[in-house]
């Protein structure tokens, strides 16, 4: 029995160290997709608009900027992950793939 356990341990060591090959015994970090867009009347300069990839648990700053004559209204989409949907600058914590939209409205 002891010889079998030693053999299993040796095989695991060889596999984990790679024995000259690229190998790993750690799980790869999970990455999540953040898709950001905006409505007419503004933009999202931080982190930008489009698709971005972030590590699991990473806190990302979102900052929306209204165009002249517009105001920021809120963030929509997977809004449950956003700290404050009514603040133009806020944080989203990456735990899943999220699609977020910055919404703007004309100033009255």
FENRA-V795598 format. One record per run of one state. SS is the DSSP state (alpha for helix, beta for strand, coil for the rest). FROM is the first residue (numbers start at 1). LEN is the number of residues. Records with the same first field share a line. If there is no record, write none. Layout:
BEGIN
SS = FROM-LEN, FROM-LEN
END
This chain:
BEGIN
coil = 1-1, 18-13, 39-3, 47-3, 56-3, 67-3, 78-1, 83-6, 94-4, 107-2
alpha = 2-16, 79-3
beta = 31-8, 42-5, 50-6, 59-8, 70-8, 82-1, 89-5, 98-9
END
